[in-house]
Amino acid sequence: MRARRSLAALAVVLVAGCAAGPDYVRPAVDTPTAWKVEAPWREARPSDALPKGEWWKAFGDPELDALEARALAHNPTLALASARWAQARASLSIASASLFPQLSLFNRDTRARGTENRPLSNYNSPNFSTVQNDFVLSLTTSYELDLAGRVRRSVEGAQATAERSAADFENVRLLLTADLAVAYFGLRQVDAELDVLARAIAIQRRALELVTARHDLGAASGIDVAQQQALIDNTLTQVELLRRQRSQLQNAIATLTGTPAPVFEMAPRSRALVAPPVFPVGVPSDILERRPDVAAAERAMAAANAQIGVARAALYPSIVIAGFYGAESRDLSTLFDAPSLVWSIGASLVQPIFDGGRIQGNIAFTEAGYEAELAIYRRVVLNAMQEVQDGITGLSALERAHGQATAATVSAARVLDMANTRYEGGAATYLEVITAQQFLLNTERLATQLQGQRLAASAALAKSLGGGWERN
């Protein structure tokens, strides 16, 4: 009965001319129609057919551009992803070869001695010991009739896997460039903070000279001098901590660019941090076409779907046509004579009858694998939308906070001027001056940190958007 069912299924396959297993259809994912955006955000159109752009050039920093180029050329993680992609393309070539007949040229030249004590093939014909040559030259061929679509599904899976490796490569590239940009902006933020501290230390040392002179004249107490010295020492401590942080960021940049950390050095830069560019955003569904990690997850589903077809094809007969054509002779001079001609052609059919449930178990395994890849795909899409929405709202909040911190810095500078005037006029204690100096330092550092965070958040948003977007 099972054999008849298999033959009937084979007939259906032959008539329909289709491959076993379900055809792949990309699943739908619920996505909102728009992001929650605030000015100055604008919508954009995805350009999936174009290569990922050099999004970091939007920041207008030549030093960052040079570091990104160096990382793309020398980072070992990116080189590994490129090698994996090359392997996947080679695997696709291997799988595609099964769609065509396999031809090979066979040659055998031997000289052998046969023993007369070997088993008889006929009792009336005794054996004799012989020493003779055997020359064989033939062309052999074999071809599997892909009736159930096993080979086609295998090629589909290899194609999807190669596309997934390409998306993985793009994802590694995007992560590398984004991580490098974040580390670079972090280092430049530290440089800006060190510049703020250097200016604060200069102010504090002038104040120390003033209060020391007043102390020598008897117009200030020793505690005023001690408080000012303590403020300077505290500020110098912050400088050492920032230098340690800068060293770690510099080492991270060295590793990302494929350079040994001990021989890598970046000169400090004291100029103010630039304002981050405005990255256009699209509708949430666009990330399905732009983000390489989403593309990789989607192609993994296609590969898993193809494996279902490969597993189901094992239920149907496997037919292989094979043959050879050539010549065989014991004398090389007669190898190409007509009597030396040999040929063979035939077909083999294998139909599973009983395997203890192995095939059905393999089908169930591949179907569960597809469901797992589907769940991973949906998770990646949800995480992608969360990252973009967090980036949009986070950048808006950082921009407002930076504006408030800048205004606070201006107010803190006025407070310090008034505190110095009050102290010199004898209307306030020196503690008021100390407090004003510390407040000015804190507000200037906060404004600098927020500007650095805006730059880093912009780089993270560019990563979340998939890079290479064009404005409408």
ABEGO torsion letter per residue (X at the ends): XAAAAAAAAAAAAAAAGBBBEBBBBBBBBBBBABBBBBOABBBBBBBAABBBBBAAAAAGBAAAAAAAAAAAAABAAAAAAAAAAAAAAAAAAAAAAAABBBBBBBBBBBBBBBBAABBBABAABBBBBBBBBBBBBBBBBBBBBBAAGAAAAAAAAAAAAAAAAAAAAAAAAAAAAAAAAAAAAAAAAAAAAAAAAAAAAAAAAAAAAAAAAAAAAGABBAAAAAAAAAAAAAAAAAAAAAAAAAAAAAAAAAAAAGBBAAABBBBBBABBBBBBBBBBBBBAAAAAAABAAAAAAAAAAAAAAAAAAAAAAAABBBBBBBBBBBBBBABAAAAABAAABBBBBBBBBBBBABAGGAAAAAAAAAAAAAAAAAAAAAAAAAAAAAAAAAAAAAAAAAAAAAAAAAAAAAAAAAAAAAAAAAAAAGABBAAAAAAAAAAAAAAAAAAAAAAAAAAAAAAAAAAAAGEGBBBX
